[in-house]
Amino acid sequence: MQLCITSGRSSSLVTFHKAFTVDVLRVQRQELLKGDHVRVRMSPNPVPTINKADQTTDWFESLDRCFGWNERMEQKPLEEHPKPKALSGESQNGSVSA
């Protein structure tokens, strides 16, 4: 899969996490400009795992879950606020009595 930067007002940043040993993790940030791309692929030697469906389906579902593509948070309905009460000395139609 290839992710491309096709347009935008500014550059983007991508972060790579690379484990050298169990307790040493190197984090590298790279700026991506218009026209740059990142290619994501499965390792030829993946870590053995237990799969819910199959390797490919689980891999794509985890990408979708992590990136949140095509997802939108559910919006709460608009609340109707009660109308303000009439101030003392004010009639129901809004005119002020003397």
C-alpha positions in Angstrom: 0.0 0.0 0.0 1.4 3.4 -0.8 0.3 6.6 1.0 0.9 9.8 -1.1 1.0 13.5 -0.2 -0.9 14.9 -3.2 -2.0 18.3 -1.9 -2.1 20.5 1.2 -1.2 23.8 2.6 1.8 22.5 4.5 4.1 19.5 4.8 3.3 16.4 6.8 5.3 14.5 9.4 5.6 10.7 9.6 7.1 8.9 12.6 9.0 5.6 12.3 9.5 3.4 15.3 12.3 0.9 15.0 13.2 -1.6 17.8 16.8 -2.5 17.9 16.6 -4.6 21.1 13.9 -5.3 23.6 14.7 -2.1 25.6 16.0 0.2 22.9 13.5 1.9 20.6 14.6 4.5 18.1 12.0 7.0 16.9 12.7 8.9 13.7 10.5 11.7 12.3 10.6 12.6 8.6 8.9 15.5 6.9 6.9 14.7 3.8 6.4 17.3 1.1 3.9 17.4 -1.8 4.7 14.4 -4.1 6.4 12.3 -1.4 5.0 8.9 -0.5 5.3 6.2 2.1 5.0 2.6 1.1 3.6 0.2 3.8 4.0 -3.5 3.4 3.9 -6.7 5.4 7.2 -8.1 6.5 8.4 -11.2 4.6 9.0 -12.8 8.0 6.1 -11.7 10.2 5.9 -12.5 13.9 3.7 -15.5 14.4 0.3 -14.5 15.6 -3.2 -15.9 16.2 -5.5 -14.5 13.6 -9.2 -13.8 13.9 -9.9 -14.3 10.2 -6.7 -14.6 8.2 -3.4 -12.7 8.1 -4.3 -10.3 5.3 -7.8 -9.5 6.6 -6.6 -8.9 10.2 -3.7 -6.8 9.0 -6.0 -4.5 6.9 -8.5 -4.3 9.7 -5.8 -3.2 12.2 -4.7 -0.5 9.8 -8.2 0.7 9.4 -8.7 0.7 13.2 -5.5 2.5 13.9 -5.7 5.1 11.1 -9.5 5.6 11.5 -10.1 5.9 7.7 -13.7 6.8 6.7 -14.7 7.2 10.3 -16.5 10.1 11.8 -17.3 10.5 15.5 -21.0 10.2 16.2 -22.4 13.7 16.9 -24.7 14.4 19.8 -28.1 15.8 18.9 -28.6 19.5 19.4 -30.2 20.3 22.7 -33.2 22.7 22.8 -32.6 25.3 25.4 -35.7 26.5 27.3 -36.8 30.0 26.5 -35.7 32.6 29.0 -38.2 33.5 31.6 -39.7 37.0 31.5 -38.0 39.5 33.7 -40.0 41.0 36.5 -41.8 44.1 35.3 -41.9 42.6 31.7 -45.1 41.2 30.2 -45.3 38.0 28.2 -45.2 39.9 24.9 -41.9 41.6 25.8 -43.2 45.1 26.6 -42.1 46.7 29.8 -44.8 47.9 32.2 -44.4 51.1 34.2 
